[in-house]
Amino acid sequence: MAAALRAAKGLRLAVGPPNLGERQQGLALPFTRSAFVAKRRNHDQPNWFGVGLAFSTSAALWALLFKQHNEDVMEYERRKEERQHKCTGCS
């Protein structure tokens, strides 16, 4: 166990901190800004497409929930009536 820790410590020291001042072998600098966070959000003009998509998705899910609930209640009532039906001529 101790040997593995010494080996890991040696590897960590061999790598060292990144060099921020130079380009290494044609690669980009290791700490650059992402294009996704470089632009600030404009709160004066909301994304109406995203807002509409979110609300319509929510409304569709609620409609499906109510539809499924009504179907489940109808199925429950049908099975409840079948259990209470004790006619010997039907079976």
HTML snippet that shows the backbone in 3Dmol.js (N, CA, C, O; Angstrom):
<script src="https://3Dmol.org/build/3Dmol-min.js"></script>
<div id="view" style="width:600px;height:400px;position:relative"></div>
<script>
const pdb = `
ATOM      1  N   MET A   1       0.820  -1.188   0.000  1.00  0.00           N
ATOM      2  CA  MET A   1       0.000   0.000   0.000  1.00  0.00           C
ATOM      3  C   MET A   1       0.866   1.255   0.000  1.00  0.00           C
ATOM      4  O   MET A   1       0.606   2.203  -0.741  1.00  0.00           O
ATOM      5  N   ALA A   2       1.896   1.248   0.838  1.00  0.00           N
ATOM      6  CA  ALA A   2       2.773   2.407   0.927  1.00  0.00           C
ATOM      7  C   ALA A   2       3.535   2.623  -0.377  1.00  0.00           C
ATOM      8  O   ALA A   2       3.786   3.759  -0.780  1.00  0.00           O
ATOM      9  N   ALA A   3       3.898   1.524  -1.030  1.00  0.00           N
ATOM     10  CA  ALA A   3       4.625   1.643  -2.294  1.00  0.00           C
ATOM     11  C   ALA A   3       3.747   2.280  -3.369  1.00  0.00           C
ATOM     12  O   ALA A   3       4.222   3.081  -4.174  1.00  0.00           O
ATOM     13  N   ALA A   4       2.466   1.921  -3.375  1.00  0.00           N
ATOM     14  CA  ALA A   4       1.551   2.500  -4.353  1.00  0.00           C
ATOM     15  C   ALA A   4       1.377   3.991  -4.103  1.00  0.00           C
ATOM     16  O   ALA A   4       1.310   4.771  -5.053  1.00  0.00           O
ATOM     17  N   LEU A   5       1.303   4.399  -2.837  1.00  0.00           N
ATOM     18  CA  LEU A   5       1.167   5.819  -2.518  1.00  0.00           C
ATOM     19  C   LEU A   5       2.417   6.595  -2.918  1.00  0.00           C
ATOM     20  O   LEU A   5       2.320   7.714  -3.422  1.00  0.00           O
ATOM     21  N   ARG A   6       3.597   6.000  -2.695  1.00  0.00           N
ATOM     22  CA  ARG A   6       4.832   6.671  -3.101  1.00  0.00           C
ATOM     23  C   ARG A   6       4.885   6.818  -4.618  1.00  0.00           C
ATOM     24  O   ARG A   6       5.314   7.854  -5.126  1.00  0.00           O
ATOM     25  N   ALA A   7       4.449   5.782  -5.347  1.00  0.00           N
ATOM     26  CA  ALA A   7       4.463   5.847  -6.805  1.00  0.00           C
ATOM     27  C   ALA A   7       3.507   6.934  -7.302  1.00  0.00           C
ATOM     28  O   ALA A   7       3.842   7.692  -8.212  1.00  0.00           O
ATOM     29  N   ALA A   8       2.320   7.004  -6.702  1.00  0.00           N
ATOM     30  CA  ALA A   8       1.356   8.017  -7.106  1.00  0.00           C
ATOM     31  C   ALA A   8       1.875   9.414  -6.800  1.00  0.00           C
ATOM     32  O   ALA A   8       1.675  10.336  -7.591  1.00  0.00           O
ATOM     33  N   LYS A   9       2.547   9.582  -5.650  1.00  0.00           N
ATOM     34  CA  LYS A   9       3.106  10.874  -5.284  1.00  0.00           C
ATOM     35  C   LYS A   9       4.199  11.276  -6.268  1.00  0.00           C
ATOM     36  O   LYS A   9       4.300  12.442  -6.649  1.00  0.00           O
ATOM     37  N   GLY A  10       5.019  10.306  -6.679  1.00  0.00           N
ATOM     38  CA  GLY A  10       6.077  10.579  -7.646  1.00  0.00           C
ATOM     39  C   GLY A  10       5.517  10.987  -8.997  1.00  0.00           C
ATOM     40  O   GLY A  10       6.054  11.884  -9.646  1.00  0.00           O
ATOM     41  N   LEU A  11       4.436  10.334  -9.430  1.00  0.00           N
ATOM     42  CA  LEU A  11       3.819  10.688 -10.705  1.00  0.00           C
ATOM     43  C   LEU A  11       3.213  12.088 -10.650  1.00  0.00           C
ATOM     44  O   LEU A  11       3.282  12.839 -11.623  1.00  0.00           O
ATOM     45  N   ARG A  12       2.627  12.431  -9.521  1.00  0.00           N
ATOM     46  CA  ARG A  12       2.027  13.749  -9.375  1.00  0.00           C
ATOM     47  C   ARG A  12       3.095  14.835  -9.456  1.00  0.00           C
ATOM     48  O   ARG A  12       2.876  15.875 -10.075  1.00  0.00           O
ATOM     49  N   LEU A  13       4.242  14.600  -8.837  1.00  0.00           N
ATOM     50  CA  LEU A  13       5.319  15.583  -8.873  1.00  0.00           C
ATOM     51  C   LEU A  13       5.946  15.670 -10.256  1.00  0.00           C
ATOM     52  O   LEU A  13       6.401  16.739 -10.661  1.00  0.00           O
ATOM     53  N   ALA A  14       5.976  14.548 -10.991  1.00  0.00           N
ATOM     54  CA  ALA A  14       6.584  14.552 -12.312  1.00  0.00           C
ATOM     55  C   ALA A  14       5.751  15.359 -13.306  1.00  0.00           C
ATOM     56  O   ALA A  14       6.305  15.973 -14.217  1.00  0.00           O
ATOM     57  N   VAL A  15       4.431  15.364 -13.141  1.00  0.00           N
ATOM     58  CA  VAL A  15       3.576  16.074 -14.074  1.00  0.00           C
ATOM     59  C   VAL A  15       3.677  17.572 -13.848  1.00  0.00           C
ATOM     60  O   VAL A  15       3.886  18.319 -14.803  1.00  0.00           O
ATOM     61  N   GLY A  16       3.538  18.025 -12.635  1.00  0.00           N
ATOM     62  CA  GLY A  16       3.673  19.439 -12.310  1.00  0.00           C
ATOM     63  C   GLY A  16       2.480  20.253 -12.731  1.00  0.00           C
ATOM     64  O   GLY A  16       1.567  19.738 -13.375  1.00  0.00           O
ATOM     65  N   PRO A  17       2.477  21.533 -12.372  1.00  0.00           N
ATOM     66  CA  PRO A  17       1.357  22.398 -12.742  1.00  0.00           C
ATOM     67  C   PRO A  17       1.402  22.744 -14.219  1.00  0.00           C
ATOM     68  O   PRO A  17       2.476  22.717 -14.821  1.00  0.00           O
ATOM     69  N   PRO A  18       0.254  23.070 -14.823  1.00  0.00           N
ATOM     70  CA  PRO A  18       0.243  23.412 -16.252  1.00  0.00           C
ATOM     71  C   PRO A  18       0.955  24.735 -16.503  1.00  0.00           C
ATOM     72  O   PRO A  18       0.928  25.634 -15.663  1.00  0.00           O
ATOM     73  N   ASN A  19       1.585  24.846 -17.656  1.00  0.00           N
ATOM     74  CA  ASN A  19       2.281  26.056 -18.051  1.00  0.00           C
ATOM     75  C   ASN A  19       1.281  26.951 -18.782  1.00  0.00           C
ATOM     76  O   ASN A  19       0.865  26.619 -19.892  1.00  0.00           O
ATOM     77  N   LEU A  20       0.894  28.060 -18.194  1.00  0.00           N
ATOM     78  CA  LEU A  20      -0.161  28.894 -18.753  1.00  0.00           C
ATOM     79  C   LEU A  20       0.348  29.904 -19.767  1.00  0.00           C
ATOM     80  O   LEU A  20      -0.455  30.505 -20.481  1.00  0.00           O
ATOM     81  N   GLY A  21       1.643  30.110 -19.853  1.00  0.00           N
ATOM     82  CA  GLY A  21       2.161  31.156 -20.707  1.00  0.00           C
ATOM     83  C   GLY A  21       2.513  30.722 -22.107  1.00  0.00           C
ATOM     84  O   GLY A  21       2.697  31.590 -22.960  1.00  0.00           O
ATOM     85  N   GLU A  22       2.617  29.468 -22.402  1.00  0.00           N
ATOM     86  CA  GLU A  22       3.068  29.008 -23.713  1.00  0.00           C
ATOM     87  C   GLU A  22       2.081  28.026 -24.309  1.00  0.00           C
ATOM     88  O   GLU A  22       1.306  27.384 -23.600  1.00  0.00           O
ATOM     89  N   ARG A  23       2.126  27.924 -25.621  1.00  0.00           N
ATOM     90  CA  ARG A  23       1.384  26.859 -26.289  1.00  0.00           C
ATOM     91  C   ARG A  23       2.306  25.659 -26.386  1.00  0.00           C
ATOM     92  O   ARG A  23       3.487  25.795 -26.706  1.00  0.00           O
ATOM     93  N   GLN A  24       1.764  24.490 -26.110  1.00  0.00           N
ATOM     94  CA  GLN A  24       2.588  23.290 -26.131  1.00  0.00           C
ATOM     95  C   GLN A  24       2.179  22.423 -27.308  1.00  0.00           C
ATOM     96  O   GLN A  24       1.045  21.947 -27.356  1.00  0.00           O
ATOM     97  N   GLN A  25       3.056  22.216 -28.231  1.00  0.00           N
ATOM     98  CA  GLN A  25       2.897  21.351 -29.392  1.00  0.00           C
ATOM     99  C   GLN A  25       1.632  21.679 -30.188  1.00  0.00           C
ATOM    100  O   GLN A  25       0.925  20.773 -30.629  1.00  0.00           O
ATOM    101  N   GLY A  26       1.352  22.943 -30.369  1.00  0.00           N
ATOM    102  CA  GLY A  26       0.235  23.364 -31.200  1.00  0.00           C
ATOM    103  C   GLY A  26      -1.123  23.239 -30.539  1.00  0.00           C
ATOM    104  O   GLY A  26      -2.133  23.480 -31.201  1.00  0.00           O
ATOM    105  N   LEU A  27      -1.202  22.877 -29.268  1.00  0.00           N
ATOM    106  CA  LEU A  27      -2.490  22.749 -28.592  1.00  0.00           C
ATOM    107  C   LEU A  27      -2.908  24.098 -28.032  1.00  0.00           C
ATOM    108  O   LEU A  27      -2.066  24.962 -27.783  1.00  0.00           O
ATOM    109  N   ALA A  28      -4.187  24.276 -27.837  1.00  0.00           N
ATOM    110  CA  ALA A  28      -4.697  25.516 -27.262  1.00  0.00           C
ATOM    111  C   ALA A  28      -4.301  25.600 -25.797  1.00  0.00           C
ATOM    112  O   ALA A  28      -3.923  24.602 -25.184  1.00  0.00           O
ATOM    113  N   LEU A  29      -4.391  26.788 -25.254  1.00  0.00           N
ATOM    114  CA  LEU A  29      -4.084  26.964 -23.843  1.00  0.00           C
ATOM    115  C   LEU A  29      -5.026  26.112 -23.007  1.00  0.00           C
ATOM    116  O   LEU A  29      -6.183  25.927 -23.384  1.00  0.00           O
ATOM    117  N   PRO A  30      -4.559  25.593 -21.890  1.00  0.00           N
ATOM    118  CA  PRO A  30      -5.397  24.683 -21.126  1.00  0.00           C
ATOM    119  C   PRO A  30      -6.599  25.347 -20.457  1.00  0.00           C
ATOM    120  O   PRO A  30      -7.609  24.686 -20.215  1.00  0.00           O
ATOM    121  N   PHE A  31      -6.507  26.635 -20.156  1.00  0.00           N
ATOM    122  CA  PHE A  31      -7.625  27.310 -19.506  1.00  0.00           C
ATOM    123  C   PHE A  31      -8.148  28.409 -20.420  1.00  0.00           C
ATOM    124  O   PHE A  31      -7.662  29.539 -20.383  1.00  0.00           O
ATOM    125  N   THR A  32      -9.135  28.077 -21.235  1.00  0.00           N
ATOM    126  CA  THR A  32      -9.742  29.054 -22.133  1.00  0.00           C
ATOM    127  C   THR A  32     -11.221  29.152 -21.809  1.00  0.00           C
ATOM    128  O   THR A  32     -11.800  28.228 -21.238  1.00  0.00           O
ATOM    129  N   ARG A  33     -11.832  30.270 -22.171  1.00  0.00           N
ATOM    130  CA  ARG A  33     -13.264  30.433 -21.935  1.00  0.00           C
ATOM    131  C   ARG A  33     -14.049  29.620 -22.936  1.00  0.00           C
ATOM    132  O   ARG A  33     -13.678  29.527 -24.106  1.00  0.00           O
ATOM    133  N   SER A  34     -15.114  29.044 -22.481  1.00  0.00           N
ATOM    134  CA  SER A  34     -15.988  28.279 -23.359  1.00  0.00           C
ATOM    135  C   SER A  34     -16.875  29.239 -24.137  1.00  0.00           C
ATOM    136  O   SER A  34     -17.226  30.308 -23.638  1.00  0.00           O
ATOM    137  N   ALA A  35     -17.237  28.862 -25.356  1.00  0.00           N
ATOM    138  CA  ALA A  35     -18.136  29.685 -26.160  1.00  0.00           C
ATOM    139  C   ALA A  35     -19.528  29.743 -25.565  1.00  0.00           C
ATOM    140  O   ALA A  35     -20.290  30.661 -25.869  1.00  0.00           O
ATOM    141  N   PHE A  36     -19.875  28.782 -24.722  1.00  0.00           N
ATOM    142  CA  PHE A  36     -21.209  28.736 -24.143  1.00  0.00           C
ATOM    143  C   PHE A  36     -21.382  29.739 -23.008  1.00  0.00           C
ATOM    144  O   PHE A  36     -22.515  30.105 -22.696  1.00  0.00           O
ATOM    145  N   VAL A  37     -20.314  30.191 -22.389  1.00  0.00           N
ATOM    146  CA  VAL A  37     -20.433  31.151 -21.299  1.00  0.00           C
ATOM    147  C   VAL A  37     -19.844  32.503 -21.660  1.00  0.00           C
ATOM    148  O   VAL A  37     -19.841  33.406 -20.824  1.00  0.00           O
ATOM    149  N   ALA A  38     -19.345  32.673 -22.880  1.00  0.00           N
ATOM    150  CA  ALA A  38     -18.715  33.927 -23.260  1.00  0.00           C
ATOM    151  C   ALA A  38     -19.754  35.021 -23.500  1.00  0.00           C
ATOM    152  O   ALA A  38     -19.432  36.204 -23.383  1.00  0.00           O
ATOM    153  N   LYS A  39     -20.976  34.657 -23.828  1.00  0.00           N
ATOM    154  CA  LYS A  39     -22.014  35.640 -24.124  1.00  0.00           C
ATOM    155  C   LYS A  39     -22.934  35.776 -22.915  1.00  0.00           C
ATOM    156  O   LYS A  39     -23.401  34.778 -22.366  1.00  0.00           O
ATOM    157  N   ARG A  40     -23.187  37.000 -22.509  1.00  0.00           N
ATOM    158  CA  ARG A  40     -24.079  37.233 -21.369  1.00  0.00           C
ATOM    159  C   ARG A  40     -25.526  37.098 -21.827  1.00  0.00           C
ATOM    160  O   ARG A  40     -25.855  37.410 -22.971  1.00  0.00           O
ATOM    161  N   ARG A  41     -26.376  36.639 -20.939  1.00  0.00           N
ATOM    162  CA  ARG A  41     -27.790  36.483 -21.257  1.00  0.00           C
ATOM    163  C   ARG A  41     -28.472  37.851 -21.285  1.00  0.00           C
ATOM    164  O   ARG A  41     -28.191  38.708 -20.448  1.00  0.00           O
ATOM    165  N   ASN A  42     -29.356  38.047 -22.238  1.00  0.00           N
ATOM    166  CA  ASN A  42     -30.121  39.277 -22.356  1.00  0.00           C
ATOM    167  C   ASN A  42     -31.502  39.016 -21.760  1.00  0.00           C
ATOM    168  O   ASN A  42     -32.324  38.330 -22.369  1.00  0.00           O
ATOM    169  N   HIS A  43     -31.760  39.566 -20.566  1.00  0.00           N
ATOM    170  CA  HIS A  43     -33.025  39.329 -19.894  1.00  0.00           C
ATOM    171  C   HIS A  43     -34.118  40.276 -20.373  1.00  0.00           C
ATOM    172  O   HIS A  43     -35.274  40.137 -19.974  1.00  0.00           O
ATOM    173  N   ASP A  44     -33.766  41.236 -21.225  1.00  0.00           N
ATOM    174  CA  ASP A  44     -34.776  42.144 -21.778  1.00  0.00           C
ATOM    175  C   ASP A  44     -35.612  41.463 -22.859  1.00  0.00           C
ATOM    176  O   ASP A  44     -36.757  41.849 -23.093  1.00  0.00           O
ATOM    177  N   GLN A  45     -35.047  40.455 -23.515  1.00  0.00           N
ATOM    178  CA  GLN A  45     -35.753  39.728 -24.566  1.00  0.00           C
ATOM    179  C   GLN A  45     -35.782  38.245 -24.197  1.00  0.00           C
ATOM    180  O   GLN A  45     -34.847  37.512 -24.519  1.00  0.00           O
ATOM    181  N   PRO A  46     -36.850  37.794 -23.524  1.00  0.00           N
ATOM    182  CA  PRO A  46     -36.915  36.384 -23.128  1.00  0.00           C
ATOM    183  C   PRO A  46     -36.994  35.464 -24.337  1.00  0.00           C
ATOM    184  O   PRO A  46     -37.400  35.878 -25.423  1.00  0.00           O
ATOM    185  N   ASN A  47     -36.610  34.245 -24.141  1.00  0.00           N
ATOM    186  CA  ASN A  47     -36.680  33.231 -25.187  1.00  0.00           C
ATOM    187  C   ASN A  47     -38.108  32.700 -25.222  1.00  0.00           C
ATOM    188  O   ASN A  47     -38.433  31.736 -24.528  1.00  0.00           O
ATOM    189  N   TRP A  48     -38.960  33.330 -26.030  1.00  0.00           N
ATOM    190  CA  TRP A  48     -40.378  32.986 -26.030  1.00  0.00           C
ATOM    191  C   TRP A  48     -40.615  31.595 -26.580  1.00  0.00           C
ATOM    192  O   TRP A  48     -41.574  30.934 -26.184  1.00  0.00           O
ATOM    193  N   PHE A  49     -39.765  31.136 -27.480  1.00  0.00           N
ATOM    194  CA  PHE A  49     -39.916  29.773 -27.987  1.00  0.00           C
ATOM    195  C   PHE A  49     -39.706  28.770 -26.853  1.00  0.00           C
ATOM    196  O   PHE A  49     -40.470  27.814 -26.719  1.00  0.00           O
ATOM    197  N   GLY A  50     -38.680  28.984 -26.045  1.00  0.00           N
ATOM    198  CA  GLY A  50     -38.426  28.086 -24.912  1.00  0.00           C
ATOM    199  C   GLY A  50     -39.522  28.152 -23.869  1.00  0.00           C
ATOM    200  O   GLY A  50     -39.899  27.132 -23.291  1.00  0.00           O
ATOM    201  N   VAL A  51     -40.041  29.365 -23.622  1.00  0.00           N
ATOM    202  CA  VAL A  51     -41.130  29.527 -22.652  1.00  0.00           C
ATOM    203  C   VAL A  51     -42.370  28.800 -23.146  1.00  0.00           C
ATOM    204  O   VAL A  51     -43.016  28.083 -22.382  1.00  0.00           O
ATOM    205  N   GLY A  52     -42.703  28.976 -24.406  1.00  0.00           N
ATOM    206  CA  GLY A  52     -43.877  28.304 -24.977  1.00  0.00           C
ATOM    207  C   GLY A  52     -43.720  26.795 -24.985  1.00  0.00           C
ATOM    208  O   GLY A  52     -44.666  26.059 -24.704  1.00  0.00           O
ATOM    209  N   LEU A  53     -42.525  26.344 -25.308  1.00  0.00           N
ATOM    210  CA  LEU A  53     -42.277  24.904 -25.313  1.00  0.00           C
ATOM    211  C   LEU A  53     -42.425  24.316 -23.915  1.00  0.00           C
ATOM    212  O   LEU A  53     -42.989  23.234 -23.754  1.00  0.00           O
ATOM    213  N   ALA A  54     -41.926  25.016 -22.910  1.00  0.00           N
ATOM    214  CA  ALA A  54     -42.025  24.525 -21.536  1.00  0.00           C
ATOM    215  C   ALA A  54     -43.484  24.472 -21.084  1.00  0.00           C
ATOM    216  O   ALA A  54     -43.918  23.468 -20.519  1.00  0.00           O
ATOM    217  N   PHE A  55     -44.246  25.545 -21.327  1.00  0.00           N
ATOM    218  CA  PHE A  55     -45.642  25.560 -20.901  1.00  0.00           C
ATOM    219  C   PHE A  55     -46.490  24.558 -21.671  1.00  0.00           C
ATOM    220  O   PHE A  55     -47.350  23.902 -21.083  1.00  0.00           O
ATOM    221  N   SER A  56     -46.265  24.426 -22.978  1.00  0.00           N
ATOM    222  CA  SER A  56     -47.070  23.478 -23.750  1.00  0.00           C
ATOM    223  C   SER A  56     -46.741  22.037 -23.349  1.00  0.00           C
ATOM    224  O   SER A  56     -47.631  21.186 -23.322  1.00  0.00           O
ATOM    225  N   THR A  57     -45.481  21.760 -23.042  1.00  0.00           N
ATOM    226  CA  THR A  57     -45.118  20.425 -22.579  1.00  0.00           C
ATOM    227  C   THR A  57     -45.786  20.129 -21.246  1.00  0.00           C
ATOM    228  O   THR A  57     -46.303  19.032 -21.032  1.00  0.00           O
ATOM    229  N   SER A  58     -45.776  21.102 -20.358  1.00  0.00           N
ATOM    230  CA  SER A  58     -46.420  20.930 -19.059  1.00  0.00           C
ATOM    231  C   SER A  58     -47.924  20.708 -19.228  1.00  0.00           C
ATOM    232  O   SER A  58     -48.492  19.832 -18.577  1.00  0.00           O
ATOM    233  N   ALA A  59     -48.569  21.482 -20.084  1.00  0.00           N
ATOM    234  CA  ALA A  59     -50.009  21.330 -20.307  1.00  0.00           C
ATOM    235  C   ALA A  59     -50.323  19.960 -20.914  1.00  0.00           C
ATOM    236  O   ALA A  59     -51.302  19.322 -20.528  1.00  0.00           O
ATOM    237  N   ALA A  60     -49.498  19.506 -21.862  1.00  0.00           N
ATOM    238  CA  ALA A  60     -49.726  18.197 -22.474  1.00  0.00           C
ATOM    239  C   ALA A  60     -49.575  17.077 -21.442  1.00  0.00           C
ATOM    240  O   ALA A  60     -50.356  16.125 -21.441  1.00  0.00           O
ATOM    241  N   LEU A  61     -48.588  17.187 -20.576  1.00  0.00           N
ATOM    242  CA  LEU A  61     -48.409  16.159 -19.549  1.00  0.00           C
ATOM    243  C   LEU A  61     -49.572  16.141 -18.557  1.00  0.00           C
ATOM    244  O   LEU A  61     -50.007  15.071 -18.131  1.00  0.00           O
ATOM    245  N   TRP A  62     -50.080  17.329 -18.186  1.00  0.00           N
ATOM    246  CA  TRP A  62     -51.227  17.366 -17.290  1.00  0.00           C
ATOM    247  C   TRP A  62     -52.458  16.775 -17.976  1.00  0.00           C
ATOM    248  O   TRP A  62     -53.225  16.056 -17.336  1.00  0.00           O
ATOM    249  N   ALA A  63     -52.661  17.060 -19.252  1.00  0.00           N
ATOM    250  CA  ALA A  63     -53.796  16.494 -19.981  1.00  0.00           C
ATOM    251  C   ALA A  63     -53.701  14.971 -20.028  1.00  0.00           C
ATOM    252  O   ALA A  63     -54.697  14.279 -19.819  1.00  0.00           O
ATOM    253  N   LEU A  64     -52.516  14.452 -20.299  1.00  0.00           N
ATOM    254  CA  LEU A  64     -52.343  12.995 -20.298  1.00  0.00           C
ATOM    255  C   LEU A  64     -52.584  12.405 -18.912  1.00  0.00           C
ATOM    256  O   LEU A  64     -53.132  11.310 -18.790  1.00  0.00           O
ATOM    257  N   LEU A  65     -52.179  13.120 -17.876  1.00  0.00           N
ATOM    258  CA  LEU A  65     -52.394  12.646 -16.511  1.00  0.00           C
ATOM    259  C   LEU A  65     -53.883  12.562 -16.191  1.00  0.00           C
ATOM    260  O   LEU A  65     -54.334  11.560 -15.636  1.00  0.00           O
ATOM    261  N   PHE A  66     -54.666  13.606 -16.533  1.00  0.00           N
ATOM    262  CA  PHE A  66     -56.102  13.582 -16.278  1.00  0.00           C
ATOM    263  C   PHE A  66     -56.800  12.506 -17.100  1.00  0.00           C
ATOM    264  O   PHE A  66     -57.703  11.829 -16.609  1.00  0.00           O
ATOM    265  N   LYS A  67     -56.377  12.351 -18.356  1.00  0.00           N
ATOM    266  CA  LYS A  67     -56.976  11.319 -19.221  1.00  0.00           C
ATOM    267  C   LYS A  67     -56.721   9.939 -18.643  1.00  0.00           C
ATOM    268  O   LYS A  67     -57.636   9.119 -18.569  1.00  0.00           O
ATOM    269  N   GLN A  68     -55.495   9.676 -18.234  1.00  0.00           N
ATOM    270  CA  GLN A  68     -55.160   8.373 -17.663  1.00  0.00           C
ATOM    271  C   GLN A  68     -55.910   8.149 -16.350  1.00  0.00           C
ATOM    272  O   GLN A  68     -56.358   7.036 -16.075  1.00  0.00           O
ATOM    273  N   HIS A  69     -56.046   9.189 -15.545  1.00  0.00           N
ATOM    274  CA  HIS A  69     -56.782   9.064 -14.281  1.00  0.00           C
ATOM    275  C   HIS A  69     -58.242   8.705 -14.541  1.00  0.00           C
ATOM    276  O   HIS A  69     -58.791   7.831 -13.871  1.00  0.00           O
ATOM    277  N   ASN A  70     -58.874   9.369 -15.503  1.00  0.00           N
ATOM    278  CA  ASN A  70     -60.269   9.072 -15.821  1.00  0.00           C
ATOM    279  C   ASN A  70     -60.431   7.641 -16.326  1.00  0.00           C
ATOM    280  O   ASN A  70     -61.388   6.958 -15.960  1.00  0.00           O
ATOM    281  N   GLU A  71     -59.493   7.182 -17.171  1.00  0.00           N
ATOM    282  CA  GLU A  71     -59.544   5.796 -17.645  1.00  0.00           C
ATOM    283  C   GLU A  71     -59.370   4.810 -16.495  1.00  0.00           C
ATOM    284  O   GLU A  71     -60.038   3.776 -16.457  1.00  0.00           O
ATOM    285  N   ASP A  72     -58.484   5.121 -15.566  1.00  0.00           N
ATOM    286  CA  ASP A  72     -58.264   4.240 -14.417  1.00  0.00           C
ATOM    287  C   ASP A  72     -59.501   4.189 -13.516  1.00  0.00           C
ATOM    288  O   ASP A  72     -59.842   3.126 -12.998  1.00  0.00           O
ATOM    289  N   VAL A  73     -60.172   5.326 -13.327  1.00  0.00           N
ATOM    290  CA  VAL A  73     -61.382   5.349 -12.505  1.00  0.00           C
ATOM    291  C   VAL A  73     -62.481   4.529 -13.174  1.00  0.00           C
ATOM    292  O   VAL A  73     -63.185   3.773 -12.505  1.00  0.00           O
ATOM    293  N   MET A  74     -62.631   4.674 -14.490  1.00  0.00           N
ATOM    294  CA  MET A  74     -63.646   3.890 -15.200  1.00  0.00           C
ATOM    295  C   MET A  74     -63.356   2.393 -15.103  1.00  0.00           C
ATOM    296  O   MET A  74     -64.272   1.600 -14.891  1.00  0.00           O
ATOM    297  N   GLU A  75     -62.108   2.006 -15.255  1.00  0.00           N
ATOM    298  CA  GLU A  75     -61.727   0.590 -15.140  1.00  0.00           C
ATOM    299  C   GLU A  75     -61.971   0.085 -13.722  1.00  0.00           C
ATOM    300  O   GLU A  75     -62.405  -1.053 -13.546  1.00  0.00           O
ATOM    301  N   TYR A  76     -61.701   0.907 -12.707  1.00  0.00           N
ATOM    302  CA  TYR A  76     -61.951   0.525 -11.322  1.00  0.00           C
ATOM    303  C   TYR A  76     -63.444   0.288 -11.092  1.00  0.00           C
ATOM    304  O   TYR A  76     -63.834  -0.700 -10.471  1.00  0.00           O
ATOM    305  N   GLU A  77     -64.279   1.204 -11.599  1.00  0.00           N
ATOM    306  CA  GLU A  77     -65.724   1.051 -11.431  1.00  0.00           C
ATOM    307  C   GLU A  77     -66.228  -0.200 -12.148  1.00  0.00           C
ATOM    308  O   GLU A  77     -67.079  -0.911 -11.612  1.00  0.00           O
ATOM    309  N   ARG A  78     -65.720  -0.484 -13.351  1.00  0.00           N
ATOM    310  CA  ARG A  78     -66.139  -1.665 -14.103  1.00  0.00           C
ATOM    311  C   ARG A  78     -65.791  -2.940 -13.340  1.00  0.00           C
ATOM    312  O   ARG A  78     -66.621  -3.842 -13.226  1.00  0.00           O
ATOM    313  N   ARG A  79     -64.565  -3.018 -12.816  1.00  0.00           N
ATOM    314  CA  ARG A  79     -64.154  -4.219 -12.073  1.00  0.00           C
ATOM    315  C   ARG A  79     -64.921  -4.351 -10.757  1.00  0.00           C
ATOM    316  O   ARG A  79     -65.208  -5.462 -10.310  1.00  0.00           O
ATOM    317  N   LYS A  80     -65.252  -3.210 -10.137  1.00  0.00           N
ATOM    318  CA  LYS A  80     -66.011  -3.250  -8.890  1.00  0.00           C
ATOM    319  C   LYS A  80     -67.411  -3.817  -9.142  1.00  0.00           C
ATOM    320  O   LYS A  80     -67.924  -4.595  -8.337  1.00  0.00           O
ATOM    321  N   GLU A  81     -68.024  -3.424 -10.260  1.00  0.00           N
ATOM    322  CA  GLU A  81     -69.341  -3.967 -10.610  1.00  0.00           C
ATOM    323  C   GLU A  81     -69.267  -5.451 -10.925  1.00  0.00           C
ATOM    324  O   GLU A  81     -70.172  -6.202 -10.560  1.00  0.00           O
ATOM    325  N   GLU A  82     -68.209  -5.890 -11.595  1.00  0.00           N
ATOM    326  CA  GLU A  82     -68.039  -7.313 -11.898  1.00  0.00           C
ATOM    327  C   GLU A  82     -67.902  -8.151 -10.634  1.00  0.00           C
ATOM    328  O   GLU A  82     -68.424  -9.265 -10.575  1.00  0.00           O
ATOM    329  N   ARG A  83     -67.220  -7.643  -9.639  1.00  0.00           N
ATOM    330  CA  ARG A  83     -67.043  -8.392  -8.372  1.00  0.00           C
ATOM    331  C   ARG A  83     -68.365  -8.528  -7.637  1.00  0.00           C
ATOM    332  O   ARG A  83     -68.630  -9.555  -7.012  1.00  0.00           O
ATOM    333  N   GLN A  84     -69.192  -7.498  -7.709  1.00  0.00           N
ATOM    334  CA  GLN A  84     -70.449  -7.531  -6.974  1.00  0.00           C
ATOM    335  C   GLN A  84     -71.517  -8.326  -7.703  1.00  0.00           C
ATOM    336  O   GLN A  84     -72.528  -8.683  -7.099  1.00  0.00           O
ATOM    337  N   HIS A  85     -71.323  -8.614  -8.985  1.00  0.00           N
ATOM    338  CA  HIS A  85     -72.287  -9.383  -9.768  1.00  0.00           C
ATOM    339  C   HIS A  85     -72.158 -10.855  -9.430  1.00  0.00           C
ATOM    340  O   HIS A  85     -71.135 -11.471  -9.730  1.00  0.00           O
ATOM    341  N   LYS A  86     -73.197 -11.439  -8.800  1.00  0.00           N
ATOM    342  CA  LYS A  86     -73.143 -12.834  -8.327  1.00  0.00           C
ATOM    343  C   LYS A  86     -74.150 -13.695  -9.077  1.00  0.00           C
ATOM    344  O   LYS A  86     -74.750 -14.581  -8.468  1.00  0.00           O
ATOM    345  N   CYS A  87     -74.352 -13.484 -10.308  1.00  0.00           N
ATOM    346  CA  CYS A  87     -75.337 -14.247 -11.077  1.00  0.00           C
ATOM    347  C   CYS A  87     -74.733 -15.579 -11.501  1.00  0.00           C
ATOM    348  O   CYS A  87     -73.627 -15.595 -12.041  1.00  0.00           O
ATOM    349  N   THR A  88     -75.414 -16.688 -11.279  1.00  0.00           N
ATOM    350  CA  THR A  88     -74.913 -18.019 -11.671  1.00  0.00           C
ATOM    351  C   THR A  88     -75.186 -18.285 -13.142  1.00  0.00           C
ATOM    352  O   THR A  88     -74.520 -19.131 -13.738  1.00  0.00           O
ATOM    353  N   GLY A  89     -76.130 -17.598 -13.738  1.00  0.00           N
ATOM    354  CA  GLY A  89     -76.456 -17.827 -15.138  1.00  0.00           C
ATOM    355  C   GLY A  89     -75.442 -17.233 -16.089  1.00  0.00           C
ATOM    356  O   GLY A  89     -75.347 -17.679 -17.232  1.00  0.00           O
ATOM    357  N   CYS A  90     -74.683 -16.245 -15.658  1.00  0.00           N
ATOM    358  CA  CYS A  90     -73.691 -15.593 -16.531  1.00  0.00           C
ATOM    359  C   CYS A  90     -72.421 -16.415 -16.629  1.00  0.00           C
ATOM    360  O   CYS A  90     -71.746 -16.368 -17.658  1.00  0.00           O
ATOM    361  N   SER A  91     -72.072 -17.166 -15.599  1.00  0.00           N
ATOM    362  CA  SER A  91     -70.783 -17.852 -15.619  1.00  0.00           C
ATOM    363  C   SER A  91     -70.814 -19.166 -16.315  1.00  0.00           C
ATOM    364  O   SER A  91     -69.791 -19.844 -16.401  1.00  0.00           O
TER     365      SER A  91
END
`;
const viewer = $3Dmol.createViewer("view");
viewer.addModel(pdb, "pdb");
viewer.setStyle({}, {cartoon: {color: "spectrum"}});
viewer.zoomTo();
viewer.render();
</script>
